[in-house]
Amino acid sequence: MVSKNSNAKDDKEEAIVEAEKIAAEAAALGQAAPVPPKPKETTPAKGKDEDTAERYRLFVPRKIFFTKGVGTHKRELRSFELALRDAGIEKFNLVQVSSILPPGCKVVSRNEGLSNLLPGMVAYTVLARCSSNEPHRLIVASIGCAVPAEQDAYGYLSEHHACGETEKTAGDYSEDLAAAMLASTLGIEFDEDQSWDEKKEEFKISDKIVKTTNVTQSAVISPSGEYTTVVAAAVFLF
């Protein structure tokens, strides 16, 4: 099989030979040699590996936004739907994925993120969810995020849900989880038993983690015992 590059080379050589022939004939007749047309430059065909890499890059999210919501209903599934509505993501086909923040992935606002999605679109989401109908029960769902300082390094997202935890406690826990996972991949030494505030200070000193954050939703179940669902989500955009 002859490659495109080989064909292009042969065409260029033929054009040069033809130009030399015309110049020789013109010299024999005592005429100025005509200027030969410039051979067309052909763009080398992409290699198989380059083409594959380009296609795969289309599946790497470039942006991400965070959202949260709460819903209450006598049926659990309906309470989940209402929580998604409160979060603004009920009209999308949510596909839950694991928790890697791609290199260079930009965090945008909820409004900007939602403006890039259409009803029925598949949306890849890191989702935390908690439901209960136990009266007076405190429930919470949280997403933690840790962003590396290096632009070409990946970060981490973490999901956490619990009963009996405040938003502050759950938010710190999910943020701690994401930061600890990232720190372990970056070779940052830290004590797992330290409080989140102590670890956060160590991570800042290392200069390898540029930001940690969380989005957290809590709710207290009503005395009537209806189902309440809380959700926290990180939604990827391509």
C-alpha positions as CSV (number, residue, x, y, z in Angstrom):
1,M,0.0,0.0,0.0
2,V,1.5,3.4,-1.1
3,S,1.2,6.1,1.5
4,K,-0.1,9.6,0.8
5,N,3.3,11.1,1.7
6,S,5.0,8.8,-0.9
7,N,2.5,9.9,-3.6
8,A,3.0,13.6,-2.7
9,K,6.8,13.1,-3.0
10,D,6.5,11.5,-6.5
11,D,4.2,14.3,-7.8
12,K,6.7,16.9,-6.6
13,E,9.7,15.1,-8.3
14,E,7.7,14.8,-11.6
15,A,6.9,18.5,-11.5
16,I,10.6,19.4,-11.1
17,V,11.6,17.1,-14.0
18,E,9.0,18.7,-16.2
19,A,10.2,22.2,-15.3
20,E,13.8,21.3,-16.2
21,K,12.7,19.8,-19.5
22,I,10.8,23.0,-20.4
23,A,13.7,25.2,-19.4
24,A,16.1,23.1,-21.6
25,E,13.8,23.4,-24.7
26,A,13.5,27.2,-24.2
27,A,17.2,27.6,-23.9
28,A,17.7,25.7,-27.2
29,L,15.3,28.2,-28.9
30,G,17.0,31.2,-27.3
31,Q,13.9,32.0,-25.2
32,A,13.5,32.8,-21.6
33,A,12.4,29.8,-19.6
34,P,8.8,30.1,-18.4
35,V,8.3,30.1,-14.6
36,P,7.1,26.6,-13.7
37,P,4.0,26.4,-11.4
38,K,4.8,25.8,-7.8
39,P,4.1,22.2,-6.8
40,K,1.2,22.0,-4.4
41,E,2.2,21.5,-0.8
42,T,0.4,18.6,0.8
43,T,-0.3,18.4,4.5
44,P,1.2,15.1,5.8
45,A,-1.5,12.7,6.9
46,K,-2.0,12.3,10.6
47,G,-0.6,9.2,12.1
48,K,-2.9,6.7,13.6
49,D,-1.8,7.5,17.2
50,E,-2.3,11.2,16.6
51,D,-5.8,10.7,15.2
52,T,-6.8,8.5,18.1
53,A,-5.5,10.9,20.6
54,E,-7.4,13.8,19.0
55,R,-10.6,11.8,19.1
56,Y,-10.1,10.8,22.8
57,R,-9.5,14.5,23.7
58,L,-13.1,15.1,22.8
59,F,-14.1,13.0,25.8
60,V,-12.1,15.0,28.3
61,P,-14.3,17.6,30.1
62,R,-13.0,21.2,29.8
63,K,-15.4,22.8,32.4
64,I,-17.2,21.8,35.6
65,F,-19.9,23.4,37.8
66,F,-21.2,22.6,41.2
67,T,-24.8,22.6,42.4
68,K,-27.0,21.3,45.2
69,G,-30.7,20.9,46.1
70,V,-33.3,19.5,48.4
71,G,-36.8,18.0,47.8
72,T,-39.6,16.6,50.0
73,H,-42.5,14.3,49.0
74,K,-44.4,11.3,50.4
75,R,-42.7,9.1,47.8
76,E,-38.9,8.8,47.9
77,L,-38.4,8.9,44.1
78,R,-40.4,12.0,43.8
79,S,-38.4,13.7,46.6
80,F,-35.3,12.8,44.6
81,E,-36.8,14.4,41.5
82,L,-37.7,17.5,43.4
83,A,-34.1,17.7,44.8
84,L,-32.7,17.5,41.2
85,R,-35.2,20.3,40.2
86,D,-33.9,22.4,43.1
87,A,-30.4,21.8,41.8
88,G,-31.4,22.7,38.3
89,I,-30.4,19.4,36.7
90,E,-33.6,17.5,36.6
91,K,-34.0,17.8,32.8
92,F,-30.8,16.0,31.9
93,N,-29.9,12.3,31.6
94,L,-27.4,12.1,34.5
95,V,-24.6,9.5,34.2
96,Q,-22.7,9.1,37.4
97,V,-18.9,8.9,37.1
98,S,-16.0,8.6,39.4
99,S,-14.0,11.4,40.8
100,I,-11.1,12.7,38.7
101,L,-10.9,16.4,37.9
102,P,-9.2,16.6,34.4
103,P,-6.1,18.7,34.0
104,G,-6.9,22.3,33.3
105,C,-10.7,21.8,33.9
106,K,-12.2,25.2,34.6
107,V,-14.7,25.7,37.3
108,V,-17.6,27.9,36.1
109,S,-20.8,29.2,37.8
110,R,-24.0,27.1,38.0
111,N,-25.8,29.6,35.7
112,E,-23.0,29.4,33.1
113,G,-22.9,25.6,33.3
114,L,-26.7,25.2,32.9
115,S,-26.6,27.5,29.9
116,N,-24.4,25.0,28.1
117,L,-26.8,22.1,28.5
118,L,-30.0,21.2,26.7
119,P,-33.0,19.2,27.9
120,G,-32.4,15.4,27.4
121,M,-28.6,15.8,27.1
122,V,-26.4,13.2,28.7
123,A,-24.6,15.0,31.6
124,Y,-21.7,13.2,33.3
125,T,-22.0,13.9,37.0
126,V,-20.3,13.2,40.3
127,L,-23.3,12.9,42.6
128,A,-23.8,12.6,46.4
129,R,-27.3,11.8,47.6
130,C,-29.1,11.1,50.9
131,S,-32.7,10.3,51.6
132,S,-34.8,9.5,54.7
133,N,-38.3,9.7,56.1
134,E,-37.3,9.5,59.8
135,P,-38.9,12.5,61.5
136,H,-36.4,15.1,62.8
137,R,-33.4,13.3,61.2
138,L,-30.6,15.5,59.9
139,I,-29.3,14.4,56.5
140,V,-26.5,15.8,54.3
141,A,-24.8,15.3,51.0
142,S,-21.5,16.8,49.9
143,I,-19.0,17.0,47.1
144,G,-15.4,17.9,47.9
145,C,-12.9,19.2,45.3
146,A,-9.1,19.6,45.3
147,V,-7.3,21.4,42.5
148,P,-3.5,20.9,41.9
149,A,-1.2,23.9,41.3
150,E,0.3,22.3,38.1
151,Q,-2.0,22.9,35.1
152,D,-1.1,19.5,33.5
153,A,-1.9,17.5,36.7
154,Y,-5.3,16.1,37.5
155,G,-7.3,16.8,40.7
156,Y,-9.9,14.9,42.8
157,L,-13.6,15.1,43.6
158,S,-15.1,13.2,46.5
159,E,-18.7,12.2,47.4
160,H,-20.0,12.0,50.9
161,H,-23.4,11.6,52.5
162,A,-24.4,11.0,56.1
163,C,-27.1,11.3,58.8
164,G,-26.6,13.5,61.9
165,E,-23.8,15.7,60.4
166,T,-24.0,19.4,60.0
167,E,-23.2,21.1,56.7
168,K,-19.9,22.3,58.1
169,T,-18.8,18.9,59.3
170,A,-19.8,17.1,56.1
171,G,-18.3,19.8,53.9
172,D,-15.0,19.7,55.8
173,Y,-15.0,15.9,55.5
174,S,-15.6,15.8,51.8
175,E,-13.0,18.5,51.2
176,D,-10.5,16.6,53.4
177,L,-11.2,13.4,51.4
178,A,-10.5,15.1,48.0
179,A,-7.4,16.9,49.3
180,A,-5.9,13.8,50.9
181,M,-6.4,11.7,47.7
182,L,-4.7,14.4,45.7
183,A,-1.9,14.9,48.2
184,S,-1.1,11.2,48.2
185,T,-0.6,11.3,44.4
186,L,1.6,14.4,44.6
187,G,3.9,12.9,47.2
188,I,2.9,15.3,50.0
189,E,3.6,13.8,53.4
190,F,0.9,14.4,56.0
191,D,-0.7,12.7,59.1
192,E,-4.0,11.1,58.3
193,D,-5.1,11.6,61.9
194,Q,-4.6,15.4,61.9
195,S,-7.7,17.6,61.8
196,W,-8.7,19.1,58.5
197,D,-7.6,22.5,59.5
198,E,-4.1,21.2,60.3
199,K,-3.8,19.3,57.0
200,K,-5.1,22.2,55.0
201,E,-2.2,24.3,56.4
202,E,0.3,21.7,55.4
203,F,-1.1,21.4,51.9
204,K,-0.9,25.2,51.5
205,I,2.7,25.2,52.6
206,S,3.6,22.5,50.0
207,D,2.5,24.8,47.2
208,K,1.3,21.7,45.3
209,I,-2.4,22.1,46.0
210,V,-3.8,25.5,44.8
211,K,-7.4,25.2,46.0
212,T,-9.9,23.0,48.0
213,T,-13.6,23.6,48.2
214,N,-16.9,21.8,48.8
215,V,-20.6,22.1,47.9
216,T,-22.9,20.7,50.6
217,Q,-26.7,20.4,51.2
218,S,-28.4,19.5,54.4
219,A,-32.0,19.2,55.6
220,V,-34.0,18.1,58.6
221,I,-36.9,15.6,58.0
222,S,-40.3,17.0,58.8
223,P,-42.4,15.7,61.7
224,S,-44.9,14.3,59.2
225,G,-42.4,11.7,58.1
226,E,-42.4,12.6,54.4
227,Y,-39.3,11.6,52.4
228,T,-36.7,14.2,52.0
229,T,-33.7,13.9,49.6
230,V,-30.6,16.1,49.5
231,V,-28.2,16.1,46.6
232,A,-24.8,17.7,45.8
233,A,-23.3,17.4,42.3
234,A,-20.4,18.3,40.2
235,V,-21.4,18.4,36.5
236,F,-18.8,18.1,33.7
237,L,-19.0,20.1,30.4
238,F,-17.3,19.2,27.1
